[in-house]
């Protein structure tokens, strides 16, 4: 268990593959805890849960059926934002009338789901299955929740890093576009005898009138595919 915490914590200080980390989480749940199988779902960009990791093919099939049937412990856990337990699926089939028979057919008789959450935001849930009826030991549930919490922090960090990278790329694109625009202003100014301010205003008016991005107009002026003469009358400075 200590090694599992170390391995999951490593993702907080190093680059990592999301699928690999989540697969590590479910595999370690089976290795360390008293459960037969584990699976993990996270929320996609559309707000719907998606299967991301499973400790076995049988587990993956059960989780896919859970999504298709729109009922089951992981879905309830995600919706409620709190742990969900069912110690005897056979005796309480009515709780999830479509999901329970499928889980039983796969050899699972009890289930526990724990949420992946951070400050009220629910990113997904972890499913833990046993082949025997009965509650999963409280210590194992607590450990599974701790595993899920570390993985949740890692996911949030990964998303934040990706968003920061995308923002930097957008800013760099904007800076590059601005350089091209400045060059294009000089082309228009020289070609038409306008001031830099008039050249920019004329380019902006053409961009708006033709529904073309200003950066694209500038690029075409630079590469010669758009002549300064077709920009129309010089625009007043706004």
PyMOL commands that set and color helices and strands:
alter all, ss='L'
color gray80, all
select helices_A, chain A and resi 2-10+18-32+57-69+73-80+93-96+99-105+138-192+196-209+214-223+228-231
alter helices_A, ss='H'
color red, helices_A
select strands_A, chain A and resi 37-43+49-54+84-86+110-118+121-130
alter strands_A, ss='S'
color yellow, strands_A
deselect
rebuild
show_as cartoon
